[in-house]
Amino acid sequence: MKEAVRRAERPRTREQAARCAEELRRLIWHHRKRYYVDSDPEISDAEYDLLERELIEIETAFPDLVIPDSPTQRVGAAVEGDLPTVRHAVPMLSLDNATSKEEVREWYDRLLRLLRPVARLEADVPLAAELKIDGVSVSLIYENGSLARGVTRGDGVLGEEVTFNIRTIPSVPLRLLQPVPFLEVRGEVYYPIAAFREMNRRREQAGEPTFANPRNAAAGTIRLLDPKLAAQRPLDLLIWNLTRLAGAAMPATHSGCLDLLRDLGFRVNPTRRCRSLDEIEAYYQEWQEKRDTLPFEADGCVIKVDPIELQELAGSTARAPRWAIAYKFAPRQATTKVLDIQVNVTRSGALTPVAILEPVAIGGATISRCTLHNEDELERKDVRIGDRVLVERGGDVIPKIVKVIEEARPPGAQAFKMPRTCPVCGAAAPRPEGEVFARCVNVSCPARLKESILHFAQREAMNIEGLGEALVNQLVDRGLVKDIADIYRLDAPTLAGLERMGKKSAQNLVREIDKSKSAPLERVVYALGIRFVGERTAQLLAEAFPDMDSLMQATKDELMTVFEVGPKVADAIRQFFDQPQNARLIEKLKAAGVNMRAGERRAAAAGPFTGKSVVITGTIEGWPRDAIKRMLVRQGARVSDAVSKKTDVLICGADPGTKRDKARALGVRVIEAEEFLTR
């Protein structure tokens, strides 16, 4: 299964690791949003966990690649919607996962190694086990014995306030049985399975869309803006943690905390005290066999250190407590037939194969389609139309094809070949070497048009302020914009007729659009969204070619004479301009008055860095990084981000990281901050 999400061999160099880590971060944040915000996941929990594990392995091997906004440094997904946001006083962290008793043992052994030196343990660590409910995590705050606030987990730091909807849940006490000055508890809101099935039956009869699973139903209900509607849906809640307590004695154990909460009137998640991992395994096996008898969906059990003092000594990482782990149940599986394989086009233009299945019930849901992720995965599993396949509802939510039952393959079944043209617009869809996806290169393709417009309008590109996602959706959905150039045909009366667009806003946007026509050539090149052409490469291209026509006509060899443009980037540029739809788009942009010529360049001032390839690392007091770059560019230097054999000089400030070591290994001249400041 691990190979299903790995795109290549484990990186061996720092440069490979950096590229791989960035791609993994992009994938993880994308899938977190699809799971937590859109409630429309694309991959199984097992595959998502492997992505996170691969990123953790890379960041552990190359600590300098860890960045503050890495998914390993945060949890969950960005909060969205119109509900007010609240900062958690104590972050609602995620849980690390185990899928076997061996992984549980590894976690326990790490825990012992951590605690024995500081806690002077003479025996095993007392544990508590409880079911892992598949719902929506919330935090409830009580002040002077009364419910004051209910907040969703959100991204673990910021959550959405849903107090009015929490108050509609019958099992939530609005007032505690004993007066407590301050209390914060955490638990899981869930949709009972029987009620969920009945609701979906009624919605289906009424011709309304059904919910995919109880968790999605709970997530949608708890975020409803009208609490009257929320009250009509029978949500329930089980409390699994006492987080903060004031005005009363905090129990010494987690299980004792839950006993206290039960006495205060809460419905708590039943917890079993365990003295050994054998007892943990017995609890796990018992509930894996009895899970179908539960009134709620559960996807595993949670193992916790029972004494609170030991929890505090164990502490947490940036994303999860060290004193707890989720022991996931084995995913549910079934066999079915592949009726068809279709190719979808994502907003970024990636072509992704999807298996259309003979509907099959797995874990209470009917599965009729399943992503095959990418071309490599399709070829590796060799899924063909007519095949009998084993389908796993990973994490009991997301379906995936585990394997083909080759013995049942019908005679004459042909291997599926991914197209090299876009199934939506018919444009070329090449697959660059080393990439897992073929991509449509037509920026005006209906499947990717919205994303193309948003990229075109962003601040770093054409800087069209006011042209945001909601407005772009309206423009495309109403057929007012069919390619990027149509932006320049919009007028104030048309815009004023759209939702949330008044006369003044429309006039302001028209001015912004008109102003963007004079954007410098490098911004126009970047705005086109050519694969691998970022802001820096666009600037270098605009310096090398006097106008758009020259750039469009440049051969691959001519493009590769530009600094930092290699074969891969040159191929992507040629593929873009060779596409007739893109050539027509540029002609339309010209006709609309968009600038297509490079401005006059001031002659570079002579200096010690003229004509040199320079990399900057570390910090230099009084000199922001951008100011150093501007000074170097004025001298005619080429500023790069990575040290290579082509680097002439490394300017080295405080805390330089590994770039200085690599520069010295390659024989690159290193200039320390003191020497740089005297030049």
SENU-176809 format. One record per atom (N, C-alpha, C): residue in one letter; x, y, z. Coordinates in steps of 0.1 Angstrom, whole numbers, plus 5000, padded with zeros to 4 digits. Atoms other than C-alpha are relative to their C-alpha. Layout:
<nodes>
aXYZ
...
</nodes>
This chain:
<nodes>
m500849885000
m500050005000
m500850135000
k499149884999
k502950245007
k500450054987
e499649955013
e503950254971
e498950074993
a501149945006
a500450374963
a500150165001
v499949864998
v501350724975
v501450064998
r498649955002
r505150744970
r500150024985
r499849975014
r506050904937
r501349964995
a498750035004
a509650814936
a500849945011
e499150054989
e512550664956
e500250105010
r499749914989
r513350814989
r501250094996
p498949915005
p515451134982
p501349975007
r498750034995
r519151094986
r500850135003
t499349874998
t520351454984
t499050105006
r500849894994
r519151775001
r499150064990
e500849945011
e517951914968
e498849924997
q501150095002
q515851614961
q499050005012
a500950004988
a514551614997
a499250135000
a500849874999
a513551984994
a498950004990
r501050015010
r511651924962
r498949915004
c501050104995
c509951614976
c499250055011
a500749954988
a509051785009
a499050114996
e501049895004
e507452084991
e498849944993
e501150065007
e505351854969
e499149925010
l500850074989
l504351645000
l499250105008
r500749904993
r503351965018
r498850054992
r501149965008
r501252074989
r498849904999
l501050115000
l499551734987
l499249995013
i500650024986
i498951715025
i499050125003
w500949894998
w497452065027
w498749994991
h501150025009
h495251994997
h499049905006
h500950114995
h493951665012
h499450045014
r500649964988
r493451825046
r498850094998
k501149925003
k491252085031
k498849924994
r501050085005
r489351825011
r499349925011
y500550084989
y488851625043
y499350085011
y500549934989
y488251885070
y499050114996
v500849895004
v486752175051
v498949974990
d500950045011
d485152035019
d499249885003
s500750134996
s484051705036
s499949924987
d500050075012
d484951555002
d501449944997
p498650055001
p488251355006
p500249924987
e499650065012
e490051214976
e500849875002
i499150124998
i492350944992
i499649945014
s500350074987
s492050695021
s500950065011
d499349964988
d493150775056
d501449935000
a498750075000
a495950515052
a501050074991
e499149935010
e497350695021
e500450135006
y499649864995
y497151035038
y501049985011
d499050024989
d498950895069
d501449974994
l498750035006
l501750765046
l500650134994
l499449875005
l502151115030
l500650075012
e499549934988
e502551265065
e501349935005
r498950074995
r504950985075
r501250034991
e498949975009
e507051045044
e500650145002
l499549874997
l507251415051
l500750015013
i499350004987
i508151355087
i501449944999
e498750075002
e510951115076
e501050104993
i499149915006
i512351385053
i500550115009
e499749894991
e512151665078
e500949955012
t499150054990
t513851435104
t501449984995
a498750025006
a516651355080
a500750134997
f499449875004
f517051715069
f499250115008
p500749914991
p515951935099
p500050154995
d500049865005
d516852265081
d498950024990
l501149985009
l514052195057
l498650025007
v501349984993
v511352225084
v499750154999
i500549865001
i509352545078
i498850025009
p501149974990
p506852715102
p498749954996
d501350045005
d503852635080
d499949864995
s500050145005
s504752275073
s498849935007
p501150084993
p501752035080
p500549935012
t499650074988
t503951865105
t500150095012
q499949904989
q504052185126
q498650055004
r501449964997
r500252235125
r499149874999
v501050115001
v497152015127
v498850054993
g501349965005
g493852005109
g500150074987
a500149925012
a492752235081
a499650145003
a500449864997
a492152605078
a498550025002
v501449974997
v488952735093
v499450084989
e500649935010
e486452845068
e498550035004
g501449974997
g482852985067
g499850135007
d500449874995
d480953275082
d499949995015
l500150004986
l481053155118
l501250075007
p498949934993
p483153365143
p501149905004
t498850094996
t486653215150
t500450045014
v499549994986
v488053155185
v501349945001
r498750074997
r491553085196
r500049915012
h500050104989
h491952775217
h501150045010
a499049974990
a493752855250
a501049895001
v499250125001
v495152505248
v499849944987
p500250055013
p495752385213
p499349865000
m500650135002
m493552095201
m500849924991
l499150075009
l496251865188
l499449884994
s500450125007
s495951575165
s500649885008
l499450124993
l496951215174
l500949934990
d499350095008
d499650995160
d499349874999
n500850125002
n498350675145
n500949885000
a499350135001
a499350305149
a499049914993
t500950095007
t497950035126
t500349855004
s499750144996
s499449725143
s500550015015
k499550014986
k500349605178
k501550035001
e498549975000
e504049635168
e500250155001
e499949855000
e503550015162
e499650055014
v500449964986
v501750045196
v501249975009
r498850044992
r504749865212
r501150104998
e499049905003
e507150105195
e499750135007
w500449884994
w505150405208
w500249985015
y499950024986
y505050255243
y501550005005
d498550004996
d508850185244
d500650144999
r499549865000
r509550545233
r499550085012
l500649934988
l507250665261
l500849965013
l499250044988
l509150455287
l501450065000
r498649945000
r512550585275
r499950155003
l500249864997
l511150935278
l499750025015
l500549974987
l509550905312
l500949945011
r499250064989
r511850675332
r501150095006
p499049914994
p514650925336
p499550115008
v500649884993
v512351205348
v499049965010
a501050034991
a509651015366
a500449895010
r499550114991
r511850735382
r499049895001
l501050105000
l509350475372
l500649865004
e499550134996
e509750135388
e499149894994
a501050095006
a506749975369
a499650054987
d500549965012
d504949995337
d499150135002
v500949885000
v502950315328
v498649965000
p501450035001
p499250285337
p499450074988
l500649955012
l497150325306
l498550005001
a501550005002
a493550395296
a499749994986
a500550025014
a491750285265
a498650044998
e501449965003
e488650425249
e499850004985
l500350005014
l486950415215
l500350134994
k499849885008
k487950665188
k498850024992
i501349975007
i484650815177
i500350084987
d499849935012
d484550925141
d498950114998
g501049895001
g482851265144
g500750134999
v499449875000
v483651625150
v500450045014
s499449964987
s485951735178
s499650145004
v500449874996
v484652025199
v500650025014
s499649964987
s485752215230
s498850085007
l501149934993
l483052325256
l500650075012
i499549924988
i483752595282
i498850045009
y501149974991
y481652635313
y500650105010
e499749904990
e481752945336
e498950015010
n500950004989
n480152945370
n498949894998
g500950125002
g478552605361
g499250004988
s500949995012
s476852725329
s500849994987
l499350005013
l477752655293
l500250144994
a499749865004
a479452965280
a500450004985
r499650005014
r480952855246
r500349864995
g499650125007
g481352575222
g500750034987
v499149975011
v484152575196
v500449874993
t499550115007
t485052335169
t501649995000
r498550025000
r488652195166
r500750104990
g499449915010
g489352395134
g501349954996
d498650045003
d493052395127
d500849965012
g499350034988
g493852315163
g500450125008
v499749874993
v494752675171
v498750095000
l501249925001
l491652855158
l498849914996
g501250075003
g488152705158
g498850094997
e501249935003
e484652805148
e499150005012
e500950004988
e482252915176
e498649954995
v501350075003
v479152685174
v499149995012
t500750014987
t477652755208
t498549974998
f501550025002
f474052785196
f499649864995
n500350135005
n474152455178
n500449895011
i499750094989
i475952285207
i498949995010
r501149994990
r473052395230
r498849924995
t501150075005
t470652205208
t500249855002
i499750144998
i472351865216
i499549965014
p500650044987
p470251695243
p500949955011
s499150054990
s473151525260
s501050105005
v499149894995
v475051855265
v499350075012
p500649934989
p474351985300
p500250154999
l499949865000
l473552355299
l500550065013
r499549964987
r474252375336
r500549875007
l499450114994
l476452145356
l499349965013
l500750044988
l475151935385
l500650055012
q499449934989
q477652095408
q500650134995
p499449885005
p478852455406
p501550005000
v498549995002
v482352485392
v500350134994
p499749875005
p483852825386
p500450004985
f499650005014
f485552735353
f500449854997
l499850145004
l485752415333
l500150004984
e500050025015
e486852325297
e500249854998
v500050155004
v486051975283
v500149994985
r500050035015
r486551825249
r499449874997
g500650125004
g484651565231
g499749994986
e500250035014
e483251425199
e498550014997
v501449995004
v479951535183
v499849904988
y500250105010
y478551255162
y498549994996
y501450035005
y475451155142
y499849855002
p500350154997
p473950825155
p499749934986
i500150075013
i474050565127
i498649984996
a501450025003
a470350475129
a499350124995
a500649875004
a469250835127
a500650054986
f499449965013
f471750905099
f499449924988
r500650075010
r470350625078
r498650044997
e501349965002
e466850735083
e499950144994
m499949875007
m467751095074
m500349994986
n499650025014
n469450985042
n498949944992
r501250065007
r466350775033
r499050104997
r501049895003
r464051075037
r500650104990
r499449905010
r466451305017
r500049944986
e500050075013
e466651044989
e498650004995
q501449995004
q462851024988
q499650134995
a500349875004
a462651394986
a500850064989
g499249965011
g465151414958
g501150095004
e498949924995
e467751584980
e501349925000
p498750084999
p471451494980
p500249945014
t499850074987
t472351245007
t501450035005
f498649984994
f475351275031
f500849874997
a499150125003
a478351045024
a500149915012
n499850094988
n478650925060
n499750085012
p500449934988
p477751015096
p500950125004
r499149894996
r480951225101
r499750134992
n500349885009
n480151455071
n498650065005
a501349954995
a476551485084
a500150085013
a499849934987
a477751585119
a500750134997
a499349885003
a480251835104
a499150104994
g500949905006
g477651995082
g499050055010
t501049954991
t475052015110
t500650095010
i499449914990
i477352165136
i500350144995
r499649875006
r478252445112
r498850084995
l501249935005
l474652535103
l499950145007
l500149874994
l474052905108
l498650025008
d501349994994
d470352845119
d499949885010
p500150104990
p470252655152
p498749925000
k501250075001
k466652565146
k500149884991
l499750125009
l467752345117
l500949905006
a499250094993
a470452195138
a499349925010
a500850074990
a467952105165
a499249894994
q500850105007
q466051905139
q500849874997
r499250125003
r468951665135
r500649955013
p499750064987
p469651425164
p501549985003
l498650024997
l473351495171
l500149965015
d499750044986
d474951345202
d501450035003
l498649964996
l478151405222
l500549915010
l499350074990
l480651205241
l501250085004
i498849934995
i483251375263
i501249915002
w498950094998
w486751235262
w501250075007
n498849934993
n488951495280
n499650115009
l500149884992
l489051735309
l501350084998
t498849925005
t491352015296
t500450105011
r499749904990
r491152295322
r498950005011
l500949994989
l489652325357
l500450105010
a499649904990
a489552605382
a498950005011
g500950004989
g487952625416
g499649865006
a500250144995
a488052245422
a501349934998
a498750085001
a490751985426
a500049914987
m499950085012
m491951825394
m500349865004
p499750144997
p491851445396
p501449964995
a498750045003
a495151265394
a500249924987
t500050085012
t494251045364
t499050044990
h501049975010
h492551075331
h498749935002
s501250074998
s490050805340
s499350075012
g500649934989
g489450995373
g499350134995
c500649885006
c488751305353
c498749974993
l501350035006
l486051135333
l499049965010
d500950034989
d484550995365
d499450135006
l500549874995
l484351355378
l499050064990
l500849945010
l482851475345
l498649935000
r501350084999
r480151195347
r499250055012
d500849964988
d479251315382
d499550144998
l500449865003
l478951675368
l498850004990
g501150015009
g476351555343
g500449984985
f499650025013
f478351485312
f499849854996
r500050135006
r477951185289
r501449974995
v498650025003
v481551055288
v500349884992
n499550125008
n483350815265
n500549895009
p499550114991
p483650485284
p501549974999
t498650025000
t487250425294
t500349885008
r499650124992
r488950105305
r501450025004
r498749994995
r491950115327
r500849874997
c499350125005
c494649885314
c501450005007
r498750004993
r497849765332
r501149954991
s498950055009
s499649625302
s499550014985
l500449995014
l499749625264
l499249884996
d500950125003
d498149275264
d498650045003
e501449964997
e495049425280
e499650114990
i500449915011
i495149705254
i499649934988
e500350085012
e495249445226
e498749935002
a501350074998
a492349255242
a498950104998
y501049895002
y490349585243
y499850034986
y500049965014
y491249665207
y499249884992
q500650115007
q490249315194
q498649985004
e501450024996
e487049305214
e499150104993
w500949905007
w485749635199
w500149994985
q499950015015
q487049565164
q498949904996
e501050105003
e484749255165
e498650055003
k501349954996
k481849445182
k499650144994
r500249865005
r482149775162
r498650024994
d501349985007
d478949705142
d498850015010
t501149994990
t476949695175
t500050145006
l499949874994
l477950055183
l498950094994
p500949915006
p475450335178
p500650114992
f499349905007
f478150555163
f501149934992
e498950055008
e480950515138
e501350015009
a498750004993
a484350425154
a501049944991
d499050055009
d487550385135
d501349965007
g498950054992
g489850265163
g499850025014
c500149974986
c490650305199
c501250105003
v498949914996
v492750575217
v500649955013
i499250054988
i495450465242
i500650135006
k499549894993
k496350725268
k500749965012
v499450014987
v498650755297
v499050055010
d501049974991
d496350755327
d500450115010
p499649894991
p498250965353
p500250134993
i499949875006
i497951335345
i501550055002
e498649954998
e501451405360
e500949944989
l499150065011
l503051155335
l499650064987
q500449935012
q501051315307
q500850134998
e499349875000
e502551655316
e501549984998
l498650035002
l506051505318
l500349964986
a499750055014
a505751335284
a499950124990
g500149895009
g504551655268
g499549974986
s500650015014
s503651705231
s501150054990
t499349945012
t505251765197
t499250114995
a500749895005
a504052045176
a498649964995
r501250045006
r501251835162
r499249905009
a500750104993
a500351555187
a500649985014
p499450034987
p500751455224
p500849874999
r499250134999
r503451195232
r499349905008
w500650094991
w501251045258
w498749934995
a501250065006
a498450925235
a500349954986
i499950045014
i498150735202
i498649934996
a501250065005
a495250625180
a500449874994
y499750145005
y495250245173
y498849974991
k501150015010
k493250225141
k499549864997
f500650125003
f490849945133
f500449964985
a499750045014
a491549735101
a498950054991
p501049955009
p489749895072
p499149894995
r500950105005
r486649725058
r500249994985
q499750035014
q486849565024
q498849934994
a501050075008
a484549424996
a500549994986
t499650025015
t484949304960
t498850054992
t501049955009
t483149464931
t500650004986
k499650005014
k483449514893
k500350144995
v499749875006
v485149804874
v499150014987
l500949985012
l482449924849
l500750094990
d499449905009
d484550204834
d501250065007
i499049914995
i487650414838
i499950134993
q500149875006
q487150784833
q501250095004
v498849914997
v489751064833
v499450145003
n500449864995
n488951384853
n501250094998
v499049895001
v490851714850
v499850095012
t500149924988
t491551894882
t500250154996
r499949855003
r491652274886
r501450044996
s498749975005
s495352264881
s500449944987
g499750055013
g495052084849
g500549855000
a499550135000
a496151744861
a499049904996
l500950115004
l494651434845
l500049895010
t500050104990
t493551184871
t499049894996
p501050115004
p491950834863
p499149975012
v501050044990
v488850734882
v499349874996
a500750135003
a487350384884
a498550025003
i501550004998
i483550364880
i499749865004
l500250134995
l482450074901
l498549955000
e501350054997
e479449844903
e499750035015
p500249954986
p477849994935
p500149885010
v499750104990
v478949804966
v499950075014
a500249944987
a478049865003
a501349965008
i498850024991
i481149905026
i499950095012
g500149924988
g480850025062
g498950095000
g501249915000
g477350165057
g499950104989
a500049915011
a478150355026
a500049924986
t499950065013
t477550274989
t501150064992
i498849965007
i480750294969
i499849974985
s500350025015
s480350354931
s501250064992
r498949955007
r483550534922
r501250015009
c498850014992
c487150534933
c501250064992
t498949955007
t490150744924
t501249904999
l498850085002
l493150574909
l501350095001
h499049904997
h495250884917
h500850054988
n499249955011
n497650904888
n500449884991
e499650105010
e499150724858
e500849895005
d499150104995
d501850544877
d499249905009
e500850084992
e499350414902
e499149914992
l500850085008
l497050294875
l500849894993
e499250115006
e499850104858
e500549905010
r499550094990
r501149964890
r499049905004
k501050094996
k497849814900
k499449934988
d500550065013
d496949744863
d498549975001
v501550015000
v493249814868
v499550014986
r500650005013
r491249734837
r498550005000
i501450015000
i487649774827
i499549864999
g500550144999
g485749454836
g500749925011
d499350074989
d488149364864
d499249995012
r500550024987
r487049224897
r501150065010
v499049934992
v488749444924
v499649995015
l500249994985
l489149444962
l500050155004
v500149864996
v487949784975
v500050015015
e499949974986
e488849915009
e499550145003
r500449874996
r487050195026
r500950055011
g499049964991
g490150335042
g499650095011
g500549924990
g489550475076
g498550005002
d501550025000
d485950355071
d499350124994
v500649895007
v485350665050
v500450014985
i499549975014
i487450695018
i500349874993
p499850125007
p487250414992
p501350004992
k498850015009
k490350284974
k500149854995
i499850145005
i491149984952
i501349955006
v498850064994
v493549754971
v500849924990
k499350095010
k494249504943
k499049954990
v500850065010
v492949344912
v500049855003
i500050144999
i491748984915
i500249944986
e499650045014
e493548864884
e499449874995
e500650125004
e492048524885
e498650024994
a501349975005
a488648684877
a500050094988
r500049915012
r489848904848
r499449944988
p500750055012
p487648864818
p501049994988
p499250015012
p489248744785
p499950134992
g500049885009
g490349034762
g500050135007
a500049874993
a490449294790
a501350074996
q498949935005
q492849564777
q500550105011
a499449904991
a495349774797
a499550144997
f500549865002
f493950134801
f501250094997
k499049905004
k496050404784
k499550145003
m500449864998
m495950754797
m500250084988
p499949925012
p495251004770
p501150115001
r499149895000
r497751264759
r499450134995
t500849885003
t495051514750
t499050025012
c500949974989
c492751684775
c498649954996
p501350055003
p489351504777
p498950115001
v500949894999
v487651834784
v500050104988
c499949905011
c489052074758
c500749954988
g499350055011
g491051854735
g501450054998
a498649955001
a494352044740
a501049895004
a499050104996
a497651864745
a500149995015
a499850034985
a498251704779
a501249925002
p498750074999
p501951604780
p500249965015
r499650044987
r503351424810
r501550035001
p498649974999
p506751584819
p500849895007
e499250104994
e509551354828
e500250025015
g499949994985
g509651284865
g498750045007
e501349964994
e506051394870
e499049885000
v500950114999
v503251164880
v498750034992
f501349965007
f500451364862
f500350054986
a500149925012
a499851454826
a499250125003
r500849874997
r498551814825
r499650064987
c500549925011
c496452004801
c500750145000
v499249875001
v498452304789
v499250124995
n500949895004
n495452514778
n499550075012
v500449924988
v495052784804
v498650045000
s501449975001
s491552844791
s499149885000
c500850124999
c490452484795
c498950025010
p501149984990
p486952494812
p500349935013
a499750074988
a488252244838
a500950085009
r499049934992
r491052484849
r499950154999
l500149865002
l489752824839
l500050085012
k500149924988
k488852944873
k501450025007
e498750004994
e492252854887
e500950094992
s499149915009
s493953024857
s499750145002
i500449864999
i492053344862
i500550055014
l499549964986
l492853354900
l501550025000
h498549985001
h496553304892
h500350124992
f499749895008
f496453564865
f499850145008
a500449884993
a494853824888
a500850025013
q499449984987
q496953764919
q501150115001
r499249894998
r499154034934
r501449994993
e498750025006
e502453884921
e500050004985
a500150005014
a501053864886
a499450134995
m500649885005
m498654124871
m499450095011
n500449924989
n497654254905
n498650074998
i501449955002
i493854294898
i499349985013
e500750014987
e492554374932
e498550004999
g501550015001
g488954274938
g499549884992
l500450125008
l488953974914
l500349885008
g499850124991
g488653704940
g499249884996
e500650125003
e487353354941
e498550004998
a501550005001
a483653424947
a499650074987
l500349935012
l483553674918
l500449924987
v499650085012
v485553444894
v499049894998
n501050115002
n483053164901
n498850054993
q501249955007
q480153384891
q500350034985
l499749965014
l481953514859
l500149884991
v499950125008
v482753164847
v498749924999
d501250085000
d479552994858
d498950064991
r501049935008
r477453264840
r500450014986
g499549995013
g479553234809
g500450144995
l499549875003
l480753594811
l501550004996
v498650015003
v484353484809
v500349864996
k499750135006
k485353194787
k501549984998
d498650014999
d489053264787
d500650125007
i499549894992
i491453494806
i499850134993
a500149875007
a491353764779
a498650065001
d501449944999
d487553804784
d499950095012
i500049914988
i488453974817
i499950154995
y499949865005
y489254284796
y498850054992
r501249965006
r485854284780
r498950045010
l501149984990
l483954324813
l499850155001
d500349864997
d482254654820
d499350025013
a500649974987
a480854824851
a498649955001
p501450044999
p477154764843
p499949855002
t500150154999
t477754384838
t500449965014
l499550044987
l479754354870
l499150045011
a500949954990
a477354564890
a498849915002
g501150095000
g474654304882
g500349875007
l499650124993
l476554024900
l499750015015
e500350004985
e475953914936
e501250075007
r499049934991
r477754134962
r500950094992
m499349905007
m478854374936
m499150124997
g500749875002
g477554734938
g500650084989
k499649915011
k478055014913
k501550045003
k498749954997
k481155154931
k501049884999
s499150125001
s482754804935
s500349974986
a499850045014
a482254734898
a500950114993
q499249895006
q483755074888
q501549985005
n498750024994
n486755004911
n500749884993
l499450115007
l487354664895
l500350034986
v499749975014
v487154794860
v501350094999
r498749925000
r489855054869
r501249915003
e498950094997
e491954774884
e500449914987
i499850085012
i491554564852
i500750084990
d499449925010
d492454854830
d501550045004
k498749974995
k495454944852
k501049884997
s499150125002
s496754584848
s500649994986
k499550015013
k497254634811
k501450054998
s498649945000
s500454824818
s501049925008
a499150084992
a501954554839
a501349964992
p498850035008
p505654484830
p499949864994
l500050125007
l506354194807
l500249885009
e499750114991
e507753974835
e498849955008
r501250044993
r504453984853
r499049934991
v500850065009
v502553904822
v500449854997
v499550135002
v504753604816
v499649915011
y500450084988
y504253484851
y498549975001
a501450014999
a500553544850
a499449894990
l500550105010
l500153304820
l499949865007
g500050134993
g500753014844
g500749894993
i499250105007
i503352834824
i500649915010
r499550104990
r504452514842
r501550035003
f498749984995
f507652564862
f500550154999
v499549865001
v507852944854
v499450085011
g500449924988
g507753124887
g500450154997
e499849865001
e508253494894
e501550034995
r498649985003
r512053474892
r500349964986
t499850045014
t512153274859
t499450094991
a500649905009
a509653514844
a500850124998
q499249885001
q511853804852
q501249984992
l498950035008
l514853634837
l499749994985
l500450015014
l512953554805
l499750144994
a500349875004
a511753914803
a501350084998
e498749935002
e515354034806
e500749954987
a499350065011
a516453794779
a499450024986
f500749985012
f513753864753
f499350135000
p500649875000
p512554204742
p498550015001
d501450005000
d508954114738
d499449865000
m500750134999
m506353834740
m500249924987
d499850075012
d506753754703
d501349934999
s498750075000
s510453684707
s500049885009
l500150114990
l509753464737
l499349894994
m500850105006
m507053274718
m500749924989
q499350055011
q509353214689
q501449935004
a498750054996
a512453114709
a500049845000
t499950155000
t513652754704
t500449955014
k499650064987
k514452514732
k501450045004
d498649964998
d518152584728
d500250145004
e499949864996
e517652954729
e499550035014
l500549984987
l515552934760
l501049955011
m499050064990
m518252724777
m501250095002
t498949914998
t520753004773
t499750105011
v500549924989
v518653194799
v500549945013
f499550044987
f520153174834
f498849935008
e500950084992
e518352904855
e498949934992
v501050085009
v516352764825
v500749884995
g499450125005
g517152404820
g499149934990
p500950075010
p515652134796
p498649995005
k501350024995
k512652074818
k499150124999
v500749875001
v511652444820
v499850044986
a500149965015
a512452504783
a498949924993
d501050095006
d510252204773
d498650055004
a501349964996
a507352334794
a499650144993
i500349885007
i507652684778
i499649984986
r500350035014
r507652544743
r498749934999
q501350075000
q504752314751
q498850105001
f501149904998
f502752614763
f499850084987
f500149915012
f503452834733
f499649934987
d500350085012
d503052554708
d498549965000
q501450044999
q499452504720
q499250114993
p500849895007
p497052694695
p499150085009
q500949924992
q494652784722
q500750115008
n499249904992
n497352964742
n500550114991
a499649895009
a498653144711
a498850094997
r501249925002
r495053264704
r499850095012
l500249924988
l494853384740
l500950125001
i499149894999
i497953594738
i499750104989
e500549905010
e496653754706
e498950085005
k501149924994
k493453844724
k500550105011
l499549914989
l495453984753
l500750124993
k499449895007
k497454194728
k498950104995
a501149925006
a494254314711
a499350085011
a500649934989
a492954414746
a500850115005
g499149894996
g495954644751
g500949965011
v499150054990
v497954424775
v501450024995
n498649985004
n501654524775
n500749874997
m499350125004
m503754264756
m501550034998
r498649975002
r507154444756
r500750035013
a499249974988
a509954464781
a500350145000
g499749864998
g510654804795
g501550024998
e498549975001
e514054974791
e500749975013
r499350034988
r516554834814
r501250095003
r498949924997
r518955054832
r501349925000
a498750075001
a522554964826
a500549965015
a499650044987
a523954764856
a501250085004
a498849934994
a526354954878
a501149905002
a498850094998
a529854804878
a500249985015
g499750034986
g530754634911
g500649875001
p499350134998
p532454334927
p499249884996
f500850115003
f529454114919
f499550004986
t500549995014
t528854214883
t500349874993
g499950125007
g528253904862
g500249875008
k499850114991
k528453674892
k498749935003
s501150074994
s526053404903
s500149995015
v499949974986
v525353484939
v498949935008
v501050064991
v523553294967
v500250075014
i499949944986
i522653455001
i499549905010
t500550084989
t522253265033
t500250075014
g499949944986
g521753355070
g499550145000
t500649864999
t520853705082
t501250105003
i499049904998
i522954025081
i499350125006
e500749904992
e521954285107
e500050134992
g500249875007
g520554605091
g499849984985
w500150035014
w520254435057
w498949904997
p501150105004
p516854275048
p500549924987
r499650085011
r517253995023
r499650064987
d500449945013
d515254174996
d500950124996
a499149895003
a517554484999
a501349954995
i498750065005
i520654264994
i499849964985
k500350045014
k519054114963
k499950114990
r500149885009
r518154454948
r501450064997
m498749955002
m521654574954
m500949924990
l499350095009
l523154274937
l499550004986
v500649995014
v520754294907
v500550134993
r499649885006
r521654654902
r501550004995
q498650025005
q525354544899
q500149904989
g500050095011
g524354294873
g500349865004
a499950144995
a524553984895
a498849924997
r501250105001
r522353674891
r499949945013
v500250044987
v520853594924
v499249875000
s500650135000
s519953224930
s499749965015
d500450044986
d518353044960
d500849875004
a499350124996
a520452724959
a501550004995
v498550015003
v524252654959
v500249894990
s499750115010
s525452454929
s501450034994
k498749995006
k528552414908
k500150134992
k500149885008
k527452724888
k500150135009
t499949894990
t527552944920
t501450065000
d498749934998
d530353204921
d500350045014
v499849944987
v529853354955
v498849975009
l501050014990
l527953274987
l500350115010
i499949894990
i527253575009
i499449945013
c500350084989
c527053435044
c499850095013
g500349934988
g525353595074
g499949915012
a500150084988
a524453465109
a499149894997
d500950125001
d522853115112
d499949964986
p500150025015
p523753015076
p499549864997
g500550135004
g522652655078
g501049924992
t499150095007
t524052395054
t500550064987
k499549955013
k524652615024
k501550045001
r498549974999
r528052725037
r500849884999
d499350135001
d529152365041
d500049954986
k500150045014
k527952285006
k500950084991
a499249915008
a529652594991
a501549965002
r498550034998
r533052505007
r500349864994
a499750135006
a532652144995
a500250014985
l499949985015
l532152274959
l501150104996
g499049905003
g534952524962
g499450144996
v500649875002
v532552824960
v500650105010
r499449904991
r533953144974
r498950055010
v500949964989
v532353235007
v500450145005
i499749864995
i532053605017
i499250015013
e500649984987
e531253655054
e499350145001
a500749874999
a528953945065
a500950125001
e499149884997
e531854165077
e500650044987
e499449975013
e533554145043
e499050064990
f501049955009
f530354205024
f499650145003
l500449864996
l529554525044
l501150104997
t498949905003
t532954675036
t500150024985
r499949985015
r532454634998
r499250114995
</nodes>
